[in-house]
């Protein structure tokens, strides 16, 4: 019979391996997949399927730089004045980002309206009716 501590350690190794690979980024996942194909092809195929299913293949979720920069943004530096300045700057940048995104949305809506109006005028011209009648 296997002791409970050994079973717990054995059962948690996939999670530890996944965390270890995530720390090293996408190249580590690809290297593990290639090694799996070399050692025994179903292992490589299983890793490829897992990478696609968990979206590790096509996004930057396991990028070490991204997780490091995200954690640095919210950690305290130990200097209260700097932390207040950093929080204020981050809040201001988030507000500017929201304002810019709303500006882009209004710009897209204006472009869509302009294109739709041009389409309706062209359609009315082809049909032989005045454009004012179509818009009303």
Secondary structure as the mmCIF struct_conf table of DSSP 4:
data_model
#
loop_
_struct_conf.conf_type_id
_struct_conf.id
_struct_conf.beg_label_comp_id
_struct_conf.beg_label_asym_id
_struct_conf.beg_label_seq_id
_struct_conf.end_label_comp_id
_struct_conf.end_label_asym_id
_struct_conf.end_label_seq_id
HELX_RH_AL_P HELX_RH_AL_P1 UNK A 4 UNK A 11
TURN_TY1_P TURN_TY1_P1 UNK A 12 UNK A 12
HELX_RH_AL_P HELX_RH_AL_P2 UNK A 13 UNK A 24
HELX_RH_AL_P HELX_RH_AL_P3 UNK A 26 UNK A 39
HELX_RH_AL_P HELX_RH_AL_P4 UNK A 41 UNK A 53
TURN_TY1_P TURN_TY1_P2 UNK A 54 UNK A 58
BEND BEND1 UNK A 59 UNK A 60
TURN_TY1_P TURN_TY1_P3 UNK A 61 UNK A 62
HELX_RH_AL_P HELX_RH_AL_P5 UNK A 64 UNK A 74
BEND BEND2 UNK A 75 UNK A 75
BEND BEND3 UNK A 78 UNK A 78
HELX_RH_AL_P HELX_RH_AL_P6 UNK A 80 UNK A 127
TURN_TY1_P TURN_TY1_P4 UNK A 128 UNK A 128
BEND BEND4 UNK A 129 UNK A 129
HELX_RH_AL_P HELX_RH_AL_P7 UNK A 131 UNK A 135
#
